[in-house]
């Protein structure tokens, strides 16, 4: 299972995080919940303190 992070502003609008690396998935996902939490801690300094964050489990897609 992988995890994605969603951020919401004070009005409930969602901000999406996208991977800009060439050849990678467009959606940013994490191997475990601890990595997702570390990502949130890293981006908190860049976004207003009124934003809220949610970690969402995502089933791995079969290739």
C-alpha positions in Angstrom: 0.0 0.0 0.0 1.1 3.5 -0.8 0.0 6.8 0.8 -0.8 10.2 -0.8 -1.0 13.6 1.0 -3.8 16.1 0.3 -3.7 19.7 1.6 -6.8 21.8 2.2 -6.9 25.6 2.6 -9.2 27.3 5.2 -12.1 27.3 2.6 -11.8 23.6 2.0 -10.2 23.9 -1.5 -7.8 21.1 -2.2 -4.2 21.5 -3.3 -2.7 18.7 -5.3 1.0 17.7 -5.2 2.4 16.5 -8.5 5.7 14.9 -9.3 7.5 16.8 -12.0 10.3 14.3 -12.6 10.4 13.0 -16.2 9.2 9.4 -16.5 7.7 9.2 -13.0 4.1 8.9 -11.8 2.4 12.3 -11.8 0.9 11.8 -8.3 3.3 12.0 -5.4 3.0 8.9 -3.2 4.9 7.5 -0.3 6.0 3.9 0.7 4.8 4.3 4.3 2.8 6.7 6.5 6.0 8.0 8.3 7.4 9.2 4.9 4.1 11.0 4.2 4.2 12.6 7.7 7.8 13.8 7.0 6.6 15.3 3.7 3.9 17.2 5.5 6.4 18.6 8.1 8.6 19.7 5.2 5.9 21.6 3.3 4.3 23.2 6.4 6.9 26.0 6.3 5.9 26.9 2.7 2.1 27.0 3.2 -0.1 29.1 5.5 -0.6 27.7 9.0 -4.3 27.6 8.4 -4.0 24.7 6.0 -4.9 21.1 7.0 -3.3 17.9 5.7 -4.7 14.4 5.2 -2.8 11.2 4.6 -4.8 8.8 2.4 -4.0 5.1 1.9 -4.0 4.1 -1.8 -4.0 0.6 -3.1 -1.0 -0.3 -5.3 -2.1 -0.7 -8.9 -1.3 -4.0 -10.5 1.0 -3.6 -13.5 
